[in-house]
Amino acid sequence: MDLRSLQECVQFIQHWKEQVDQVCKAGRASRKGAAEKEKRSSDSRTERSLEESRKLILEWADELRHVDKFLKDTPWASENQQHETKEDKDATEKAQLRIMEWAKELHKATESCGVPSDELGKVLRLLGLKKKRLVKMLPLLEFITWSLLKEESTTMVPRLWLLAKQRTWKAGIPRYIPNSVWSWICSAAADVTLDPMTNYPWLQLSDDQRRVQEGISESDVPDSSQRFDSWPCVLGWEGYNSGRHYWEVNIANNGYWRIGLTTADSKRQGRFPMTPKDGYWTLWRSTHNFYACSKPETELPISLVPRRIGIYLDYEEGQISFYNAETKTHIYTFTGSFRGKLYPLFAPMDGRTLMTIIHPDEISPD
């Protein structure tokens, strides 16, 4: 669907709302019948899921009705308005851009869930039949409320979203992230470079200290207590002991690697486990698998392996999150409490893997 014009955007949102309202009316009418059916059913869990699905749809539809009020209250531009002030024009343009942003994001979320808009009503009616269908639709439902709430605060709501959602998400399921939240994450872009006093001697760093790859020979490097002597790792130059920080890394040639953060006083010499208990929070792409290096390891689907990975640290909130920066989807989040500085960690684990840190000026929420 072409959503370039404002009119098409408004129609798209309105059409989506009408379908949700239809489902809600059907849900209200069938509550009594569903209750009677529950008494006869031997599988009470299925019935509970059905009722929970209906309640959820009703709640989200109620949030969506705020769009109606917004449309009525918005001072839309008119050709007959000859004496509009600059403030009126600015308010009108802002309102129009907001509606177009909602529609485009809703359309994108719909496509990412594999649900064409003309089939949305049908899919919603089938939600209660199987819980897994509800899971697939949640990104669409979440989009509505978070889009409405984000106008209340450009900082509080995204922060609240990150804390509320990422702490409860089950590992291994790609999660759609609203644009407002993604913008909040990218606003913490950090200028990460590599520390040549920490790299494993066989790792070769670029002159600008933003690329690392295994070399064809061992480098003659000075001794350092911070240097890795067995694991092919290198740390970022700057450590973080407060605030929010985000960086992105291109991982080329489909190789094997680890990436994440570690503490200033974690072990460097020898071979050792890389778990949070040992001061390491990393993802590991091995020969045949993809893991979050928790204890025990959390296996992740190979389909989640990114070509461009985003790493987000919120020190005070105790979160380290990993994202597919191309699709703006969540991969995994470590939670806990930190002490002292944390340093970005990079580990190309075979001869072909090339890791390139993206300059913060090139990190964009769009």
N, C-alpha and C positions, 0 to 999 in steps of 0.2 A: 504494500500500500504506500502511495506517495503522500508523505506528510509535510510537504514543503510549505503549504499555505496554512494560515491561521484557521481558516474555516474548516479545513480538513482535519486539523488537530482537534478542534472543538467537537466535530462530528464523531471522530474516533473515540474520544473519551465518553461522549454521551451514549454512543452505541454500546460501549463496554458496560456502562452503568446500567442501561436498560436490561441487558442480558442478566446481570447479577441480580437486579431487582426481580426479574421473572423467577429466577431460581429461589430467591428468598420467599416470594409469595407461595411458591409450591412447597417450600419447606415448612412454612407456618401451617398450611392446610393439611399437611400429612403428619403433623406431630402426634395427633390423637391416634391415627392409625398405626403409627410407628410404635407408640407406647403399648397398644394392644398386641401388636406383633411380637414385642419384646417378651411379653409374658409367655407366649407360645414357643418362643425360640429357645433352643437348647444352647445356642452359642451367644451368651450375653455380651461377650467381648465385641462381637461384630456389631451388635445393636448400639453399644456404647460409642463405638467409633463413628457410627452413622449419625447419632445425635450430636456428638462433639463436632463433626464436620459441619452439620447444619448450623449449630450455634456459631461456629467460627465464621461461616459465610455471612450470617446475619450481622455479626459484629463488624466485619470489614465493610459490608455494604453500608452500614450506618456511617462509617467514616467517610465513605465515598460520597454520601449525600452533601457533605460540606462543599464539594465541587459545585453543586447546584447553587448554593448560597453565594459562593465566590463569583460564579458567572453572573448572577443577578446584581451583585453589588459592584462589579467591576465597571469603571467609567469608560466603556468602549468608545473608540474614536468614531466620529460620524462626519460625513461630508458636509452636513448642515451646521456643524459647530464652527462658527467663524471667529469666536472670541475666546478660544481656548488659551489658557495661560501655559507658560512653559512647564510649571509644576504638573498641570493636568496632563500634558503630553507625555512627560516623563513617567507619570503613574500609569498612563495607558500603555505605553511601550513596555514598561516593566511587567504589567499584568499579562500582556499578549505574549511576551517572551516566556513567562512562567507557564502559561497554558501549553505553548508549543513544546517546552522542555518536558512537561509531564507526558504529553502525547508521544513524543519521540522515545522517551525512556520506557513508557508502557509498551509501546510497539516492540522495542528491543527486547524487553523482558519476555514478552509473549513469544517472540521468535526463538529466544534461547531455550524456552521450555518446550519447543516443538508443538505449539498449539496455535494454529491459524485463527485469526480473530473471528471468522465466520463460524468456527466450530467451538468457540469458547463456551457459549451457553450449553451446548451438548455435553462438553467435558465437565462443566460445573455440576450438571444434574447427576453425573455418574460419580461425583466425588465420594459420596457416602458409601458407595459399594465396596471400595477397597481403599485402605488407608494409604497405600503407596501412591495412589492418584492424588491424594491430598498433598502429599509431600512435594510432588511435581508442580503443584499449583501455588505453593506457598510463596515463591518469589514474586508472583504477580500480586498476591494479596498484600504482601509486605510492602511492595512498591507504593501502593496507594497511601497507606498511613504515613510512611516515612516521607513521602513527597509533600504531604500536607503539613506534617510537623516541622519540616526543615525550615519553613519560613519563620518559625518562632525564634529560632536561634541557629546561626550558622556554625556554632561550635558545640553547644551543649548537646543537641540531638545526635550528631554523628558520633560524638564521644560516648553518649549513652548507648547508642546502637552497637558500637564495638564491644562495650563491656557486657551488654545483655546478650548479644547473639553469639559472639565467638567463644565465650566461656562455656556455652551449652551445645555447640554444634558437634555432631558426631563426626569423627575423623573419616576421611575417605569419600566424602560427598562434596562435589564442587558447589559452592554457594554463590549466588548472585549478590552483588553489592551495589546498593543505590549510588547514583552519581554523586549525591551530596556527601556521602560517606567516603567515597573514593577521593573526592577533592580534598576532604579533611586529611586523609592519609597522605596524599601527595604534598600537602602544604608543609609537611615535616621533612621534605627532601634534604638529605645531608650530603656534603661533599666528601665522599669516602675515597681515600687513596691507600695504597699498600705500603707496609712497613718493611723495608729491605733488611732490617735487623731481626726479622722473625721467620723469613721464608726457609723452607727445606732446601738444602743446597742444590738439589736437582731441579728445582722450580726456577723458571726464567721470568723475570719481571720486565715489563716494557719501560721505556725511558720516562714516560709520564706516570708510571706506577699505577696504571688503571687496568692493565691486562696481565694475566698470569697463565702459564702453560708449562708443562714438563719439558725440559730441555734435552738436547741430545748428549750432553755431558754435564758432569758436576761442576758447579761454580766454586771459585775460590772466595769464600765469604768469611768475614771476621767472626770470631767466637762471640756468642751472646747467650745469656741465660734464658732469653725469650725465644731462641731459635728452635724450631722443630728439627729433630735429628732422625726421625723414623717415619712419622706420618707426613705425607706431602701437603703440608698446610702453610698458609701465610696469613698474617693478621692485618687488619686495617690500622692505619697510623694513629687515628684518634679514638680514644675510648669514651664511653658515655656513662655517667653516674646520675643522670637526671634527665627529665624531659622526654619528648617524642622525637624519633628519628626514623627516616625511611630512605632506602636506597634500592636500586634495581641493578640486576646483573644479567647480561646476555651470556648464555651457555651454548657454545657452538660445537658442532660435529657429533652430537648425540653420544657423548661418552659417559664416563662414570665420575661421580663427584660427591663432595659434601659441602654444605654451606650453612651458615648460621652465625652464632655468637659464642664467645667464651669469656671467662673472667680473667682478670690481670694475673692472678696467682694460680691458675690452673696448670696442670702438668704439661710439659712440652717434650720431655725426653722419653724415648722408648715408645712401645706400642701399648695403648691403654684404651679402655672404653671411653666413648664420647657420649656421656649421658648428663642430664641435669645435675645429678648427684656429684658428678666429677667436674662440674662447672662448664658443661658444653650443652648448647641447645641447637641442634642441627637436623637438617634433612640429609638423607643419604640415598643416592642413586647408585645401586650396585649393578652387577652384571645382568641379573634377571629380575631384580625387585626394586621397590621404592619404599623407603622407610622414614618415619619420624623417629629419631634416636632417643626415645623414651626408654624406660625400663619397666617391663620388657619392651622391645621395639614394637612400634605401631606400624603395621604394613599398610601402605597406601596403594590405590590402583595405579598401574602404569600409565593409564590415561591422564593422570594428573601431573605427570612430569612436564614441567614448563621449558620453553626455550628462552623466555625472559622472566626471571623470578624477581618478585618484590619482597623485601624484608622490612618489617615494621616493628620498632621497639617502643613501647610505652613503659618507661622505667617505673614511674610511680604506681601505675596500675598493675604492674607485674605481668605484662603480656609481651610475647615475641611471636609474631604472626608471619606466615609465608603466603604469597599470592602468585597466581599466574598473572603477570602484569599485562599480557596481551589481551586476555579475555576478562580481566578485572574480576577474577573469582578467587575465593579463599581455598587454600590447600590444608593448612594445619596451624594450630595455635598452641604454644606452650604457655602455661600460667604458673606463677609462683611469686616469690619475693627475692629481690636481688641485693647483693652487698658489693660495694666497690664498683670499679669501672668494668663495663662490658665492651669487648672489642669485636668488630666484624671478623668473621673467619671464612676463608676460601680454600678449597682443597680439590684441585683437578687430580683425579686418581688414575689417569692413564695418559698415554702419550698424545692422544688426539684432542682431548678436552681443552678448549680455550675459554677462559672466563674473562669477561670485559665489564668493568664497572661503568655504569652510565653516569655521565656528568649531570649534576642536579638541574642545570638549565634545560636539559633534554627530557626531563621527567614532566609529563603533562597529564592532567586528569581527563583530557578529551580523548 
